[in-house]
């Protein structure tokens, strides 16, 4: 009789390169008084389905993010179709929208659940989790301009996320490969910020909503 697999350790490495993400709300702009209102409104419209990468990057709050995420999980079945997991993660990222730059690192600890309709730790699943996340970051505003400002910050926040994936066994019940689509956000951040001269500032971290495809390797025991 085959032994049912009920526990698995998972290692995931996620690379996010050149992904356009809306990270923060843009500040309101004062409309030009030299341009007719109708023409100004038409110029501000952009078809995101046909827009180029440069056009999307030029929009406020959208830019390039390059990030590496390393995650280690311990997952265990608590019923034939339901599992729980604990996760530790390490994030390194750099966000640059051409005007504002943020370069940071963070660590997170969390827990969640997954539902496997077919039963066991295999096949299609959906899941979600929540955890605590803490990051430290260096920032630059108005990059390259005469009035450029810089400083450092740190953030403590709650990270939530959902996922949809499929777990494939690689020739045995013990080793599995899991591609998945992951989405979520960092919420309720407690931000601390200082300018380069040591004075306090009110800047908040740009980390916000994310959506990414990941691949994880699991070893069951």
trRosetta pair geometry for C-beta under 8 A, 3 or more apart (Angstrom, degrees):
i j d omega theta_ij theta_ji phi_ij phi_ji
2 173 7.1 137 -174 -41 122 159
4 120 6.6 -128 -160 -109 97 106
5 8 6.9 47 162 -61 115 99
5 120 6.5 71 60 -163 88 104
5 121 5.7 -89 108 39 108 113
5 122 7.9 84 61 -36 127 106
5 173 5.3 -170 -41 163 128 108
5 174 7.5 -177 -102 -94 132 44
5 220 4.3 -1 -155 175 127 149
6 76 6.2 31 148 -157 81 73
6 77 4.4 -95 -148 34 78 111
6 121 7.4 146 -127 -18 22 118
7 74 7.4 -12 -167 -173 96 84
7 75 7.0 157 -155 87 49 55
7 76 4.9 -6 -104 -104 79 83
7 77 7.6 -106 -60 11 48 77
7 220 6.4 133 85 -155 53 71
7 221 5.8 -43 87 67 107 68
8 74 7.8 164 86 -155 45 44
8 75 4.9 -13 62 62 90 102
8 76 7.8 180 22 -75 63 45
8 121 5.5 175 -15 157 135 162
8 176 7.0 -21 -145 31 144 127
8 218 4.6 17 173 179 122 120
8 219 6.7 156 -157 77 73 33
8 220 4.4 -38 -95 -93 86 74
8 221 7.6 139 -99 15 40 64
9 72 7.4 -9 -176 -172 92 86
9 73 7.0 164 -158 86 46 58
9 74 5.7 -18 -105 -102 73 67
9 75 7.7 177 -84 21 25 75
9 218 6.7 158 80 -154 39 68
9 219 5.3 -15 59 60 92 88
9 220 8.0 177 18 -85 63 28
9 221 7.4 11 -3 9 100 109
10 71 7.5 -7 112 113 97 97
10 72 7.2 159 85 -157 58 40
10 73 4.1 -3 54 55 105 107
10 74 7.9 -166 19 -72 78 22
10 75 6.3 34 -10 -5 117 117
10 85 7.7 -12 24 -146 126 139
10 178 7.0 -26 -137 30 127 139
10 216 5.0 21 -177 164 110 129
10 217 7.0 157 -153 83 62 39
10 218 4.3 -26 -97 -96 81 89
10 219 8.0 178 -79 20 39 60
11 70 7.9 -18 -168 -169 83 83
11 71 7.3 159 -156 86 39 59
11 72 5.7 -7 -104 -106 70 72
11 73 7.9 -158 -66 23 31 74
11 216 6.6 164 82 -161 36 81
11 217 5.4 -16 62 63 88 90
11 218 7.7 171 19 -84 61 42
12 69 7.5 -7 113 111 99 95
12 70 7.4 161 87 -155 59 39
12 71 4.3 -2 57 57 103 104
12 72 8.0 -164 24 -71 71 32
12 73 7.5 31 -2 -5 107 109
12 178 7.9 -64 -89 74 110 106
12 214 5.5 36 -174 164 126 128
12 215 7.1 167 -140 91 86 36
12 216 3.7 -43 -85 -100 98 96
12 217 7.5 167 -81 20 51 60
13 68 7.4 -19 -169 -167 85 90
13 69 7.4 156 -158 84 39 57
13 70 5.7 -7 -107 -105 71 72
13 71 8.0 -163 -71 25 31 71
13 215 7.9 -18 59 71 70 78
14 67 7.8 -2 110 110 94 96
14 68 7.2 151 82 -159 59 42
14 69 4.1 -6 57 58 108 105
14 70 7.9 -160 24 -69 73 30
14 71 7.2 32 -5 -2 109 109
14 182 7.8 -56 -112 40 152 141
14 212 6.0 78 -176 133 128 139
14 214 4.3 -46 -96 -110 109 109
15 67 7.6 164 -157 87 40 56
15 68 5.8 -10 -106 -106 67 72
16 19 5.0 -53 -179 3 99 135
16 65 6.2 -6 122 108 119 98
16 66 6.9 176 96 -146 72 30
16 67 4.3 8 53 53 110 96
16 68 7.8 -154 25 -68 73 32
16 69 7.5 43 -8 -6 105 104
16 93 7.8 -2 64 -116 119 101
16 210 7.7 -64 -100 -157 163 117
16 212 5.4 -71 -89 -113 112 134
17 66 5.5 25 -119 -122 61 83
18 53 7.8 -16 -179 -149 112 136
18 64 5.5 -33 -122 -139 52 102
18 65 8.0 172 -88 55 7 47
18 66 7.1 24 -39 -80 50 83
19 64 7.6 107 47 -149 39 52
19 65 5.6 -43 63 57 87 95
19 212 7.1 -44 -104 -94 169 93
20 53 7.6 -158 -53 -142 124 75
20 56 5.2 -28 -120 142 157 132
20 57 7.1 -117 -106 -76 109 64
20 62 5.3 22 -169 -174 100 104
20 63 7.2 153 -129 61 69 10
20 64 7.4 -40 -85 -87 60 45
21 62 7.1 171 70 -133 28 68
21 63 7.9 -41 50 55 69 55
21 65 5.6 -15 22 4 121 136
21 208 7.3 166 148 67 110 95
21 209 6.7 -166 -171 85 102 77
21 210 6.3 -12 -132 -107 144 60
21 211 7.7 170 -111 26 102 79
22 61 5.4 32 -148 136 74 111
22 62 5.8 -32 -87 -82 64 86
22 208 7.0 -69 111 91 61 139
22 209 6.5 14 73 51 82 117
23 61 6.2 -161 49 -171 67 78
23 62 7.9 151 7 -94 81 38
23 63 7.8 -46 10 35 122 92
23 65 7.7 124 -58 -63 132 134
23 95 6.5 16 -32 -148 170 153
23 206 4.4 36 141 171 140 87
23 207 6.7 -61 -154 -116 110 9
23 208 4.3 154 -153 21 53 116
23 209 7.4 -150 -104 38 44 68
24 61 5.3 -139 70 -128 61 101
24 204 7.4 146 -116 86 135 109
24 206 5.5 -89 -23 -134 119 69
24 208 6.1 180 -61 -39 57 141
25 61 6.5 -22 -138 -94 11 148
26 29 7.8 -19 141 -31 117 96
26 60 3.1 63 -107 126 140 133
26 61 4.6 -110 -53 -27 86 111
27 60 7.4 -122 33 -170 60 147
31 35 7.8 -115 172 61 90 103
31 37 7.6 26 168 -113 150 77
31 40 6.2 70 -157 165 110 160
32 35 4.6 53 90 15 120 106
32 40 6.5 -175 47 -104 97 131
35 39 5.6 -117 175 84 96 113
35 40 4.7 114 113 -66 121 101
35 43 7.9 -47 171 14 148 143
36 39 4.6 78 68 13 94 106
36 40 6.8 -164 90 -11 45 89
37 40 5.6 -58 -147 37 31 113
37 41 6.3 29 158 -19 67 106
38 41 6.0 -56 -150 35 29 109
38 42 6.5 27 154 -17 63 108
39 42 5.7 -56 -148 37 33 111
39 43 6.3 32 155 -21 66 107
40 43 5.9 -57 -148 35 29 110
40 44 6.5 26 155 -21 63 108
41 44 5.9 -59 -151 33 32 110
41 45 7.1 36 152 -29 63 101
42 45 6.0 -51 -159 20 36 113
46 51 5.4 44 167 -84 108 134
46 55 6.2 178 -154 159 135 119
46 56 8.0 167 140 -86 143 58
46 59 7.1 -127 42 -76 155 121
47 50 4.7 19 104 36 119 98
47 51 6.0 173 84 -40 59 86
48 51 5.4 -40 -127 14 34 123
48 56 7.0 76 -136 -99 83 106
51 55 4.2 -124 -171 88 101 130
51 56 5.3 119 119 -53 127 86
52 55 4.7 99 54 5 76 102
52 56 7.2 -143 95 -2 41 86
53 56 5.8 -57 -150 38 33 109
53 57 6.2 33 154 -21 67 108
54 57 5.6 -54 -144 37 31 113
54 58 6.5 36 155 -27 63 105
55 58 5.8 -54 -152 28 31 114
55 59 7.5 41 149 -31 59 93
56 59 6.0 -42 -165 10 40 113
56 62 5.7 -89 164 132 78 139
57 62 6.5 -133 -118 113 28 89
57 63 5.6 66 -147 -122 79 56
57 64 6.5 -1 -117 -34 117 85
57 97 6.7 178 -172 -152 75 64
57 98 6.5 100 153 -27 105 123
58 98 7.4 -7 -103 24 53 156
59 62 4.5 26 77 35 102 122
60 97 7.8 65 -146 162 37 148
61 97 7.2 -31 -98 -112 3 160
62 97 6.6 118 84 -126 32 115
63 95 6.2 97 84 -179 119 81
63 96 5.7 -140 155 97 133 39
63 97 2.9 -121 -59 -93 141 69
63 98 6.5 -156 -121 -3 120 77
63 100 7.9 -159 -12 63 161 83
64 95 7.4 166 90 -148 50 48
64 96 5.5 -14 63 63 94 84
64 97 7.5 169 21 -86 61 44
65 93 6.1 -9 -172 -168 100 110
65 94 7.0 163 -152 82 54 48
65 95 4.8 -13 -103 -100 88 78
65 96 7.9 159 -85 21 45 60
66 93 6.9 158 85 -153 48 59
66 94 5.0 -5 57 55 93 98
67 91 6.4 -12 -170 -166 114 91
67 92 6.6 165 -152 88 63 51
67 93 3.8 -8 -103 -104 101 91
67 94 7.3 -173 -72 22 63 56
68 91 7.5 161 84 -150 50 46
68 92 5.0 2 53 55 93 99
68 93 7.7 -166 25 -72 53 58
69 89 6.1 -11 -170 -169 97 111
69 90 7.1 158 -154 80 50 51
69 91 5.1 -9 -104 -102 83 77
69 214 7.8 -61 76 -106 121 130
70 89 6.8 159 84 -154 49 59
70 90 4.7 -4 56 54 97 101
71 87 5.9 -13 -167 -166 107 109
71 88 7.1 160 -152 84 57 47
71 89 4.5 -15 -101 -102 82 90
71 90 7.8 -165 -72 23 45 63
71 216 7.4 -51 76 -108 112 118
72 87 7.1 154 80 -152 45 59
72 88 5.2 -7 58 59 93 96
72 89 7.8 -175 22 -78 61 47
73 85 5.0 4 -174 -179 115 125
73 86 6.8 158 -152 81 64 45
73 87 4.7 -20 -99 -98 87 82
73 88 7.9 -173 -77 24 45 61
73 216 7.8 6 22 -164 124 147
74 85 6.4 165 83 -153 44 73
74 86 5.2 1 53 52 94 94
75 83 5.3 36 177 159 101 132
75 84 7.2 179 -148 92 63 35
75 85 3.9 -25 -97 -95 81 105
75 114 7.2 -2 -149 21 130 129
75 121 6.7 126 116 -126 123 133
75 218 7.7 -34 34 -136 125 130
76 83 6.2 167 85 -155 29 90
76 84 6.1 -17 61 60 81 78
76 85 7.4 151 14 -87 61 56
77 80 7.3 23 -175 -114 129 16
77 82 7.1 110 -154 82 67 46
77 83 5.0 -55 -93 -95 49 87
77 120 7.2 -49 -84 -132 144 37
77 121 6.3 -119 -56 -48 105 96
78 82 5.6 -48 62 101 89 96
78 83 6.5 139 6 -123 78 32
78 84 5.6 38 -22 -5 126 104
79 82 4.4 32 47 40 104 100
80 119 4.8 -27 161 -135 97 102
80 120 7.2 -28 -172 -44 67 53
81 115 6.0 25 146 -161 96 71
81 116 5.2 -148 -156 68 65 70
81 117 6.5 30 -149 -111 126 18
81 118 7.9 147 -117 61 96 27
81 119 5.3 -65 -81 -96 77 57
82 113 6.5 -13 -169 -171 95 110
82 114 7.4 158 -154 82 49 49
82 115 5.8 -17 -101 -105 72 69
82 116 7.6 -161 -69 24 26 77
83 113 6.8 155 84 -158 49 60
83 114 4.8 -8 59 57 100 95
83 116 7.0 43 -7 -9 107 110
83 121 6.2 63 -65 -95 151 93
84 111 6.8 6 180 -178 97 102
84 112 7.3 174 -153 93 60 35
84 113 5.4 -32 -101 -100 66 72
84 114 8.0 -179 -83 18 22 73
85 111 6.7 175 90 -151 51 60
85 112 5.7 -12 57 61 92 78
85 113 7.6 167 15 -91 78 24
85 114 6.9 35 -10 -8 117 109
85 129 7.3 -62 70 -88 98 138
86 109 7.8 -8 -176 -171 91 83
86 110 7.5 169 -156 93 53 41
86 111 5.2 -25 -103 -99 63 86
87 108 7.6 1 113 111 97 98
87 109 7.2 162 88 -154 59 41
87 110 5.0 -15 61 65 102 84
87 111 6.9 174 15 -84 81 34
87 112 7.1 6 -4 11 123 103
87 129 6.8 64 15 151 133 165
87 131 6.8 -94 70 -62 101 153
88 107 7.6 -15 -171 -171 86 92
88 108 7.2 161 -157 87 43 58
88 109 5.7 -10 -104 -103 71 72
89 107 7.0 159 85 -157 58 48
89 108 4.4 -4 56 57 103 102
89 109 7.9 -167 21 -70 75 32
89 110 7.5 -1 2 16 113 106
89 131 8.0 117 18 91 115 158
89 133 8.0 -26 70 -110 114 101
90 105 7.6 -8 -176 -171 83 95
90 106 7.6 170 -154 89 44 46
90 107 5.7 -13 -104 -105 66 73
90 108 8.0 -160 -67 23 29 74
91 104 8.0 17 112 109 98 89
91 105 6.7 165 92 -155 61 48
91 106 4.7 -5 58 58 105 90
91 107 7.6 -165 22 -73 77 28
91 108 7.2 40 -9 -6 110 110
91 133 8.0 16 15 -155 132 120
91 135 7.1 -42 74 -99 114 117
92 104 7.7 -168 -147 102 46 45
92 105 5.0 -10 -104 -106 72 86
93 102 7.8 11 109 109 98 93
93 103 7.6 -166 99 -144 54 41
93 104 5.9 -5 61 63 87 79
93 105 7.7 162 20 -86 66 41
93 207 7.6 109 67 -90 155 101
94 101 7.6 -13 -172 -167 86 87
94 102 7.3 174 -151 91 44 54
94 103 4.8 3 -112 -109 86 78
94 104 7.9 159 -84 21 47 57
95 100 7.7 -5 115 110 99 90
95 101 7.1 164 89 -153 61 41
95 102 4.6 6 53 54 103 97
95 103 7.9 -155 29 -68 61 43
95 206 5.0 -130 82 89 161 145
96 100 7.6 -168 -138 92 43 49
96 101 5.0 7 -106 -110 84 81
96 102 7.9 -163 -66 29 54 57
96 143 7.9 -3 -147 -9 95 166
97 100 5.6 16 42 48 103 83
98 143 7.4 -154 155 55 32 123
99 141 7.4 11 146 -162 81 57
99 142 6.4 -12 -174 -99 85 34
99 143 6.0 172 -166 24 26 92
100 139 7.3 -14 -172 -167 91 97
100 140 7.0 168 -155 89 47 60
100 141 5.3 -6 -111 -113 88 63
100 142 7.8 15 -79 -27 67 36
100 143 6.8 177 -89 -19 17 105
100 206 7.2 149 123 -72 127 138
101 139 6.7 156 87 -156 62 50
101 140 4.2 8 52 52 107 102
101 143 5.4 76 -14 -73 112 137
102 137 5.3 8 -173 176 96 132
102 138 7.3 162 -152 81 49 47
102 139 5.0 -9 -102 -104 78 83
102 140 7.9 -159 -67 27 44 64
102 205 6.9 120 -163 -150 152 66
102 206 4.9 180 17 15 155 122
103 137 6.4 153 77 -157 38 78
103 138 5.0 -13 61 57 95 96
103 139 7.9 -176 22 -77 66 40
104 135 5.1 53 160 169 128 116
104 136 6.1 -178 -149 93 92 40
104 137 3.0 -37 -84 -96 119 92
104 138 7.0 179 -74 19 68 57
104 205 7.2 3 -34 -137 169 114
104 207 7.7 -84 67 -45 146 116
105 135 6.5 179 95 -148 33 82
105 136 6.2 -7 59 57 77 82
105 137 7.7 167 18 -80 47 64
106 133 5.8 40 159 177 129 95
106 134 6.0 -178 -152 94 91 39
106 135 3.0 -44 -83 -90 117 90
106 136 7.2 160 -82 14 69 53
106 155 7.8 -34 -103 66 131 95
106 207 7.9 2 -10 -68 156 162
107 133 7.3 -179 93 -148 37 61
107 134 6.0 -9 58 59 79 86
107 135 7.8 164 16 -81 50 58
108 131 5.3 89 172 115 103 130
108 132 6.6 177 -148 91 70 46
108 133 4.0 -18 -98 -101 104 84
108 134 7.5 164 -82 18 57 58
108 159 5.7 -22 -136 26 143 147
109 131 5.5 -163 98 -167 39 118
109 132 5.7 0 57 55 84 89
110 129 5.2 101 144 149 121 118
110 130 5.9 -160 -152 106 112 29
110 131 2.0 -83 -83 -60 100 131
110 132 7.0 175 -75 19 76 50
110 133 8.0 -8 -50 -55 112 86
110 159 6.5 -87 -69 76 141 103
111 129 6.0 -159 106 -150 29 107
111 130 7.2 -15 61 61 65 64
111 131 6.6 131 8 -82 52 93
112 127 5.8 88 142 164 121 108
112 128 5.6 -148 -154 109 118 36
112 129 2.3 -74 -66 -84 126 99
112 130 6.9 131 -83 8 87 52
112 161 7.8 -56 -86 70 150 86
113 127 5.9 -160 99 -145 48 90
113 128 6.8 1 54 56 76 67
113 129 7.3 158 13 -80 49 75
114 125 4.9 24 177 169 109 134
114 126 7.1 168 -151 87 67 31
114 127 3.5 -36 -99 -83 72 129
114 163 7.8 -36 -105 74 101 113
115 125 6.1 161 77 -155 45 80
115 126 5.6 -11 53 60 98 79
115 127 6.7 170 11 -78 65 69
116 119 6.1 174 109 -54 106 3
116 120 6.2 -96 115 71 150 43
116 121 6.6 -154 -44 -109 160 28
116 122 6.8 82 -160 53 143 40
116 123 6.0 107 -163 67 100 96
116 124 7.3 141 -143 84 64 49
116 125 4.7 -36 -88 -93 69 104
116 167 7.8 -40 -112 25 122 124
117 123 7.2 -96 58 115 77 128
117 124 6.2 -6 30 81 108 101
117 125 7.6 -171 1 -97 72 52
118 122 6.8 -68 86 90 121 82
118 123 4.1 25 35 57 137 165
118 124 6.9 100 -7 40 109 80
120 123 7.6 84 74 14 93 104
121 167 6.5 -58 153 102 68 166
121 176 7.4 -135 127 -15 101 167
121 218 7.8 -131 149 140 127 156
121 220 6.8 159 75 -99 141 127
122 167 5.1 -121 -131 90 42 111
122 168 8.0 75 -153 -108 87 15
122 169 6.3 -14 -124 -41 124 101
122 176 7.0 -137 -104 -116 81 139
123 166 6.6 -49 178 -149 33 77
123 167 6.3 -14 24 52 23 83
124 165 7.6 170 -147 97 49 40
124 166 5.2 -25 -92 -102 57 84
125 164 7.6 180 92 -150 52 45
125 165 5.8 -13 60 66 89 79
125 166 7.3 157 16 -94 74 35
125 167 6.7 25 0 -9 121 105
126 162 7.6 -7 -176 -176 88 98
126 163 7.1 167 -156 90 48 58
126 164 5.4 -13 -107 -104 78 73
127 162 7.1 167 94 -156 47 58
127 163 5.1 -9 63 59 89 99
127 165 7.8 -27 19 22 107 104
128 160 7.4 10 -179 -179 101 88
128 161 6.5 -174 -148 98 67 48
128 162 4.4 -23 -98 -104 97 71
128 163 6.9 175 -79 17 47 73
129 160 7.2 -175 96 -149 46 54
129 161 5.9 -5 57 59 80 86
130 158 6.6 -4 -171 -179 99 101
130 159 7.0 161 -155 88 50 53
130 160 4.7 -13 -104 -104 83 80
130 161 7.8 168 -81 20 44 63
131 158 7.4 159 83 -157 33 61
131 159 5.2 -18 65 62 83 97
131 160 8.0 160 21 -82 60 42
132 156 7.4 -11 -172 -170 96 88
132 157 7.8 154 -158 86 54 38
132 158 6.6 -43 -103 -106 52 57
132 159 7.4 112 -155 17 4 88
133 155 8.0 4 111 109 90 95
133 156 7.5 159 87 -155 51 44
133 157 5.3 -24 68 69 98 83
133 158 7.2 126 20 -133 91 9
133 159 4.3 65 -22 -25 132 120
133 186 6.1 -88 67 -122 144 110
134 154 7.2 11 -177 179 87 100
134 155 7.0 179 -148 91 48 53
134 156 5.0 -9 -104 -104 87 72
134 157 7.7 159 -85 22 42 64
135 154 6.7 -176 95 -150 49 60
135 155 5.1 0 56 53 91 95
135 157 7.9 -13 12 18 101 107
135 205 6.6 90 80 -121 127 157
135 207 6.9 102 30 -16 161 152
136 152 7.3 -2 -176 -177 91 101
136 153 7.3 173 -154 94 52 46
136 154 4.6 -20 -103 -101 72 92
137 152 7.2 161 89 -158 45 58
137 153 5.3 -16 64 65 89 90
137 154 7.2 159 18 -88 70 41
137 155 7.4 9 6 0 115 105
137 205 5.9 116 23 -116 150 100
138 150 7.4 2 179 -172 90 98
138 151 7.6 -175 -152 99 59 33
138 152 5.6 -32 -103 -103 64 72
138 153 7.9 162 -91 22 20 72
139 150 6.7 172 92 -149 56 54
139 151 5.8 -10 58 63 94 74
139 152 7.4 163 16 -98 80 21
139 153 6.2 22 -9 4 121 115
139 193 7.7 -19 26 -141 138 113
139 203 6.1 -156 86 136 166 155
140 143 5.0 71 126 -89 117 91
140 148 6.5 -5 -172 -173 96 106
140 149 7.3 164 -153 87 51 46
140 150 4.9 -13 -102 -101 74 87
141 148 7.0 164 83 -154 54 57
141 149 4.9 -3 55 59 102 93
141 150 7.7 -168 20 -75 68 41
141 203 7.4 -142 -46 -102 130 139
142 145 4.4 -69 162 44 98 127
142 147 5.6 -21 121 89 158 81
142 148 4.9 -150 95 -101 90 53
142 149 6.5 62 38 14 107 77
143 148 6.1 62 -118 -123 24 117
144 148 6.5 121 22 -73 17 133
145 148 5.2 146 60 -53 68 82
149 195 6.5 -58 -175 -135 108 104
149 196 7.5 -163 -172 3 65 106
150 195 7.4 96 83 -163 45 65
150 196 4.6 43 84 -48 90 124
151 193 6.2 71 120 179 135 87
151 194 5.3 -164 -168 98 116 49
151 195 4.4 -84 -84 -122 127 29
151 196 5.3 -120 -84 -42 62 60
151 201 5.8 135 53 14 174 145
151 203 7.1 144 66 31 129 140
152 193 7.4 177 94 -148 42 55
152 194 5.7 -2 58 57 82 91
153 191 6.1 -6 -175 -169 122 94
153 192 6.2 164 -155 87 70 52
153 193 4.1 -15 -101 -101 107 77
153 194 7.3 172 -80 19 59 59
153 201 8.0 -83 -80 70 107 108
153 203 6.3 -111 -67 91 146 103
153 204 7.9 161 -177 -139 158 20
153 205 6.3 -166 111 -68 134 82
154 191 7.6 161 84 -150 41 52
154 192 5.2 -5 56 56 85 100
155 186 7.7 62 133 157 135 141
155 189 4.7 -20 -164 -161 114 116
155 190 6.7 147 -156 69 57 49
155 191 5.0 -15 -101 -99 89 72
155 192 7.6 -170 -75 22 45 66
155 204 7.6 77 -97 -164 125 69
155 205 4.5 -57 -39 -15 151 140
155 207 7.2 -171 75 36 158 125
156 189 7.0 142 72 -153 40 61
156 190 4.6 -10 58 51 94 106
157 186 4.5 56 119 180 148 100
157 187 6.3 148 -177 64 105 32
157 188 5.9 145 -146 76 75 65
157 189 4.0 -28 -84 -93 114 73
157 190 7.1 -173 -70 15 60 64
157 205 7.9 -109 -30 52 138 138
157 207 7.6 -169 33 91 159 126
158 186 7.2 147 77 -159 42 56
158 187 5.1 -34 71 67 95 87
158 188 5.1 27 19 49 106 117
159 184 6.4 62 177 140 80 132
159 185 7.4 -163 -143 99 59 34
159 186 5.2 -28 -95 -101 79 71
159 187 7.6 155 -92 17 28 74
160 184 5.3 -161 100 -155 53 108
160 185 6.4 0 56 54 85 71
160 187 6.6 3 7 6 106 121
161 182 6.0 10 177 -175 127 95
161 183 6.4 167 -152 90 80 37
161 184 2.7 -60 -96 -60 77 145
161 185 7.7 161 -80 12 69 44
162 182 7.5 169 87 -150 43 53
162 183 5.7 -12 59 63 86 86
162 184 6.4 155 12 -72 58 86
163 180 5.0 18 -175 167 112 130
163 181 6.6 160 -152 82 62 50
163 182 4.8 -15 -100 -101 96 73
163 183 7.6 167 -81 22 50 63
164 180 6.4 165 84 -158 37 82
164 181 5.1 -4 57 53 89 100
165 178 5.5 45 158 178 136 93
165 179 6.2 -177 -148 98 94 45
165 180 2.8 -39 -84 -98 121 97
165 181 6.9 -177 -72 19 71 57
166 178 7.1 -177 85 -143 39 63
166 179 6.4 1 52 61 85 83
166 180 7.5 173 17 -82 50 69
167 176 5.0 11 -178 174 98 134
167 177 7.5 158 -155 78 54 37
167 178 4.6 -16 -103 -97 74 98
167 218 7.1 -15 -145 25 116 143
168 176 6.2 155 79 -159 42 75
168 177 4.9 -17 62 61 101 87
168 178 7.3 -177 21 -78 68 46
169 172 6.5 -134 176 78 107 29
169 173 6.1 -30 -136 -104 137 35
169 175 7.1 100 -161 79 63 56
169 176 5.4 -45 -97 -98 48 82
170 175 4.5 -55 55 107 108 104
170 176 6.4 179 -3 -103 87 24
170 177 5.6 79 -54 -16 114 100
171 175 7.1 6 53 60 84 113
172 175 5.8 61 60 24 98 87
173 220 6.5 -73 138 66 74 142
174 219 6.4 6 161 -157 84 65
174 220 5.0 -138 -141 56 47 89
174 221 7.3 49 -141 -73 96 56
175 217 7.5 -18 -166 -171 89 89
175 218 7.1 152 -158 84 42 60
175 219 6.0 -11 -102 -105 68 65
175 220 7.5 -132 -56 14 27 84
176 217 7.5 153 83 -160 52 45
176 218 4.3 -13 61 60 98 109
176 220 6.9 58 -7 -27 111 107
177 215 6.8 -9 -175 -172 93 98
177 216 7.5 156 -159 81 46 49
177 217 6.2 -20 -105 -104 66 64
177 218 7.7 -163 -73 20 21 82
178 215 7.0 153 81 -158 50 50
178 216 4.4 -19 64 60 104 96
178 217 7.7 -170 21 -74 83 19
178 218 6.1 48 -12 -15 119 117
179 213 6.9 2 -172 -179 94 98
179 214 7.3 171 -149 91 51 45
179 215 5.0 -20 -96 -102 71 80
180 213 7.2 173 89 -152 39 59
180 214 5.7 -14 61 61 85 87
180 215 7.8 157 17 -89 68 35
180 216 7.2 -1 10 4 113 109
181 211 7.5 1 -179 -172 91 86
181 212 7.8 172 -154 91 54 33
181 213 5.6 -31 -100 -100 65 74
182 210 7.7 0 114 112 91 101
182 211 7.3 173 92 -148 52 44
182 212 5.5 -18 64 65 95 78
182 213 7.5 153 18 -102 78 22
182 214 5.7 13 -1 4 125 116
183 209 7.6 1 -172 -174 89 89
183 210 6.7 -173 -143 95 50 58
183 211 4.4 0 -104 -105 95 80
183 212 7.7 155 -81 18 53 57
184 209 7.5 -173 104 -144 29 58
184 210 6.2 -8 61 56 67 89
185 208 5.9 -19 -145 172 97 53
185 209 4.6 -30 -93 -94 103 59
185 210 7.0 162 -88 13 48 71
186 189 6.3 45 140 -64 106 108
186 205 7.7 -36 100 96 146 128
186 207 4.8 23 31 126 145 111
186 208 6.5 -101 45 -107 88 24
189 204 6.5 117 89 -161 135 106
189 205 6.1 -129 -169 37 163 112
189 207 7.7 127 -77 69 145 103
191 203 7.4 -121 156 102 139 52
191 204 4.7 -143 -34 -121 170 70
191 205 6.0 -164 -107 -8 118 85
193 200 6.8 90 84 -167 69 63
193 201 4.4 -75 118 72 112 89
193 202 6.7 -118 57 -16 134 2
193 203 4.6 165 -149 55 165 84
193 204 7.5 -99 -41 -71 137 32
194 198 5.9 -18 179 -149 124 30
194 199 6.7 150 -157 76 77 28
194 200 6.0 -55 -104 -104 67 39
194 201 6.3 136 -130 10 14 93
195 198 6.9 -34 73 33 75 21
195 199 4.9 0 37 59 115 82
195 200 7.7 26 0 86 85 8
195 201 5.1 109 -48 -44 83 122
